């Protein structure tokens, strides 16, 4: 955090699993990749223990989540119908600065491959201009939904975070030319070209509903 406090974080389980369940029901399978191939970390305090579908899916995905690929191992996106980047504050740690993720997002952009993300996940879009990649930010002019800096500023006062965020997700995206449409979080989602975004965990179900048929359409058009 900005005050030097360490905070155990990761991906938000609702933001991860609920959209994936919609994609699974649409017939898709998943590869999971992290920057260094380390296991996926979740903000388990947010796990929906009473949601039977999420609990079953979590068990199904445990092995692949514990042994993901490295981003560098994915040479092309020819076998994929989407990139999905869930949120959680963990998405702001290394992904926005990852040359390997930036490389893949440039490929996705060039192929109009559906790119799905929500809450703090859109911060990872900054990787398209990561130091050393030598490329420009590709989402200038795009409109998105994401978690707002206003809410991030408020959350330490209620104990959600132990301090202020070390950098501002919304502000940094807007400085790069993205237009953030929401001023608060209410479960809204939005599609702008290949980019499909949601504003918060409350948007997880709506994001899956919006994204799944778009992925099916893309797969039928380009992967059949």
N, C-alpha and C positions, 0 to 999 in steps of 0.2 A: 504494500500500500504506500501512498505518498508519505505517510508518517514513519515508514520503515517497519511496520508491523507485518508479520507473515500471516497469510490467510490460506487455509487448505481449501482448494477449489478444484474445478474440473468442468466437465460437461453436465448440463442440467438433464436429469434422466427423462423428465416429461418432454422437454424440447428435443431430445434424441429419439426416444422410442415411439412417441405418438405419431409423428410424421412417418417414421419408418414402417409402422404397422399399416398405414394406408398404402404405402408403396408395396409392402409385402402382399397385401390383399389384392393389389393390382397385378401381381405376378412377378415382382422383381426380387432378385437376390442381391446380397451385399458383399462388397469387399470393404474392409475397414483399414484405414491407414493413418498413422501419426507421423510426426516429424522424424522421430528417431526409431520408430518401431516399438516404442514402449507401450505398455498396456494402457487402455483408456481409463481415465480417472473420472469418477462421477461425484457430483455434489449429493451424496447419499442422504443428507438431511432432507432433501426435496423429493425423495423417492416416494411414489404414490402406492403405499403398501396395500391399500384396499382395492387397487385396480387390478383385477385378475388378468386381463389381457396383457398389461404391461409386465406383470410379474412373470407370466409364462414366457413372454418374448425375451425378457431379461435372462432367464435361464437358458433359453435356446441360443442366445447370442454370447453367453459367457466365454466360451472358448475363443471365438473369433475376436472378441473385445480384449481378451488377455494376450493374444498373439497377433496383433495387427501387422500389416505390411509397413515398410518405410515409404514415405511419399516418393522418395527417389527411385523406388522399385517399380513405380508405375510409369512406364515409358511413353505410353500414348493413352488416349481415351477412346480408341476405336471400338472397344468391347463394352463401353459404358453408355448408359442412357441419362445419367445425371451426376452431378456432384452435390452432396449434401453436407453442410457444415452446421452442426447444432450449436446452440449457444451455451450459456454458463460463462462465468467470468474467466474460466480456464481458456476460453477461445481467444482471450486477449493477451495471453502470455507470450507464446512464440509464433503462432500462426500468422499474425499480421506482418511478421518480419522474415517469413520463410521463403527463400528463393524457390524451393521445390514446389510449394503450394502455388506461388506466383506463376511458375511455369505451367502448371496444370490449369490454372484459371485462365491464363492466356489461351491455351489450347481450347478450353471450353468456350471462351468468348468467340474465338475464330470459327468454331463449329456450331455456334448457337446452341450449345449443349445446355439443357436446363440446369441452373445453379440455384440451389435451395438453401436458405439460411434464415435464422431468426434471432431475435433478442440481441445479445452481444456478438453473435456469429458474424454479422456483416463487417465487423472489424477486421476479419481475415481477408476481406477484399483488398485491403491495403497492401497485401503481399504482392500484388501485380506490379507494384513500384518498389519492391524491396531492394535495399542496398545490394549492389553486386549483380542484380539481375539484368540491368541495362535496358529496362523497358519502362514505358509510361503506364500510368494508372489507366485502366481500360474502362472504368465505369463512370467517367466524367459525364454529367448530364443525366444519369440514371436517377429514377425516383424509387425510394425504398421505404420500408418500415423497419425500425430498430428500437432498441431500448434507449430511452432518452437520458441525456446527461442530467437533466433536471431531477429525474427520479434517482439516478445514481448519487447525486449530491445529497439527496434526502435520506437515503437508506442507512448511513452510519448513525443517524439520530435515533433510529429504532432498533439498532443492534444487528441489522442485516449484514453490514460490513464493519470491520474494525477501524476503518478510516477512509479517507478520500481515495478514489482511484488514482493510480500514478499517471494516467493519461486519459483523455476524454474521447470516447468512441465516436459519439455523434459529431462533436466539434471537428475531429480530425477527418472524418468522412466528408463533412461539408466543406472543409478547406480544400479537399481534393476535387470538389465539384459535384458531389452527390447531393440530391435534394431529399432530406428526410421529411416525410409527409405528416407523421404523427407528432403531436406535442405531449402525449401521455400514452399509457398502455391500456388497451381495451380489447385486445385479441384480434386486431385488424391485420389483414394480409394484403399483399399487392404484387402484381406481376408487371414488370417493365422489360420487354424483350425476353431474353433468356433468364433473367434474374427474378426469382420468386422469394419474397421476404415476408416475415412476420415480426410483430413488435415485442413479443414477450412470451413467457410460458403459456399465457392464456391464448396465444395464437397457434399453439402446437396442433390442435385438432383442425382448425380452419386451414392451416398451412398444408396439412396432409390432404385435406379435401380438395384444395386448389391444385396442388402439385401433381397428385397421382395421375389424373387424366392427361395432363400435359406431358408427363413422362411416357405414358402409353402412346400418345400421338407421335412423339418423337421416335420412340422405338419402332413403331409400325412404319414410319416414313423412312428411317435411315438404317435400321438394324435388321429388317426382315430380308 
